[in-house]
């Protein structure tokens, strides 16, 4: 039987890192990217992505491809091992998450369960 090891980090693909760096460059106050979860949606949790303008003692800080990623300790168990990608399909652009903790994603793609 083979074992899959889940990375203890949050990572970005090259496309996600490029998009995030461009986004953060427009905000002088940003320290990096904040990735969190909130309870909502059909399946239970939704990803929250925003500029981190401050850090707290509740934050774990990761770095991927030159981007600092701030994750609060409540969201961390839901996000550990997640890879964040940035995808363009036609006129639509969005972040996509490869989360090894996610058991199910709702039909609309807005939320996930663990």
C-alpha positions in Angstrom: 0.0 0.0 0.0 1.4 3.4 -0.9 1.1 6.5 1.2 0.5 10.0 -0.1 2.3 12.7 1.9 0.5 16.0 2.1 2.8 19.0 1.9 2.8 21.1 5.0 2.9 24.2 2.9 0.6 26.4 0.8 1.9 26.8 -2.7 1.3 28.9 -5.8 1.7 27.8 -9.4 3.8 30.1 -11.6 0.6 31.7 -13.1 -0.9 32.3 -9.7 2.3 33.8 -8.4 2.5 36.2 -11.3 -1.1 37.3 -10.9 -0.7 37.8 -7.2 2.5 39.8 -7.6 0.8 42.1 -10.1 -2.2 42.5 -7.7 -0.1 43.2 -4.7 2.1 45.7 -6.6 -1.0 48.0 -6.8 -1.3 48.1 -3.0 1.7 49.7 -1.3 0.3 48.6 2.1 0.2 44.9 1.3 2.6 42.5 3.0 1.5 39.6 0.9 -1.5 37.4 0.2 -4.0 36.4 2.9 -5.7 33.0 2.2 -8.5 32.0 4.6 -11.8 30.2 4.8 -15.2 31.2 6.0 -18.3 29.1 6.7 -20.7 29.6 3.8 -22.1 28.0 0.7 -23.6 24.7 -0.2 -20.7 22.5 1.1 -19.6 24.4 4.2 -16.4 26.4 3.5 -15.4 29.1 1.0 -11.9 30.3 0.1 -11.2 34.0 0.9 -8.3 35.6 -1.0 -7.2 39.2 -0.3 -4.2 41.4 0.3 -2.7 41.0 3.7 -2.1 44.5 5.1 -1.1 43.4 8.6 -0.1 40.3 10.4 -1.4 38.9 13.7 -0.1 36.4 16.2 -2.7 34.0 14.8 -1.1 33.9 11.4 1.2 31.3 9.9 3.4 32.6 7.1 4.4 30.6 4.1 6.4 31.7 1.0 5.9 30.4 -2.5 7.6 31.8 -5.6 8.5 35.0 -3.9 5.0 35.7 -2.4 4.3 35.7 1.3 1.1 33.9 2.2 -0.6 34.6 5.5 -3.0 31.9 6.8 -4.8 32.2 10.2 -4.5 29.3 12.5 -8.3 28.4 12.3 -8.1 28.1 8.5 -4.8 26.3 8.4 -6.1 22.8 9.0 -8.5 23.2 6.1 -5.8 24.6 3.8 -2.6 22.7 4.6 -1.1 21.3 1.4 -3.2 23.4 -0.9 -1.9 24.5 -4.3 -3.4 27.7 -5.7 -3.6 28.2 -9.5 -4.8 31.1 -11.7 -6.7 30.0 -14.7 -8.1 31.9 -17.7 -10.9 30.3 -19.7 -12.3 32.5 -22.4 -13.3 35.7 -20.8 -13.3 34.2 -17.3 -10.4 34.4 -14.9 -10.3 32.7 -11.5 -8.2 31.2 -8.8 -8.5 27.4 -8.6 -7.5 25.4 -5.5 -6.1 21.9 -5.4 -6.8 21.1 -1.8 -6.0 17.6 -0.5 -8.3 18.2 2.5 -11.4 18.9 0.4 -13.7 15.9 0.3 -16.4 17.5 -1.9 -17.0 20.6 -3.9 -20.5 22.0 -4.5 -21.9 22.0 -8.0 -21.4 25.8 -8.4 -17.8 25.5 -7.4 -18.1 28.2 -4.7 -17.6 26.1 -1.6 -16.1 22.8 -0.4 -16.4 20.4 2.5 -13.8 18.5 4.5 
